[in-house]
């Protein structure tokens, strides 16, 4: 019971705290209009144009905080609150996702590694519920071992994700200031607040996978 609380419970709490930080930062800075008065979509297109990237489509998605860059289709998807809003939060998120498009165009190595491991990660994610259920409920050690391998793959994916996301945020902060899209002072502070909070979610995801992996390892060791 102690191991479960330590390895599973704490990562869950950290993850919830990280999500709370993101939601709070987005709500706060989503209500602050940027002095440049451009929307997230306009911001993304301006940055792409300045970087001489002409083959990426900026599109709107209805998913709340579902902003992402899809390297396979070269689509930069921005949620409605980001796409249509000239807020500090919208500009920070749009610039971050545009940072991924720049990474892709510049052949940023960690992004290439993450793209390469995505298929294996998806297979592992789909297998895990059945593997864990069978291993823990029916005490099948082989399935627990298979689950451990799956978690190692997920851990590798989360580890590679960290530099990809941190670099995209770094690029966003620099570009927004260099292009004058956000002004020094409260606007820069707002962008930093939103992007730093978002970074916590990726750290929390890594900790969660690590906790699950260590828990399965401890279960297998007890049964051997």
Secondary structure, DSSP 8 states (H G I E B T S, - for coil): -HHHIIIIIHHHHHHHHHHHHHHHHHHHHTTSB-TT---HHHHHHHHHHHTT--S-EEEEE-STT--EEETTTTEEEEEHHHHT--BHHHHHHHHHHHHHHHHHHTT-HHHHHHHHHHHHHHHHHHHHHHHHHHHHHTT-HHHHHHHHHHHHHHHHHHHHHHHHHHHHHHHHHHHHHHTTSS-TTHHHHHHHHHHHHHHHHHHHHHHHHHHHHHHHHHHHHHH-
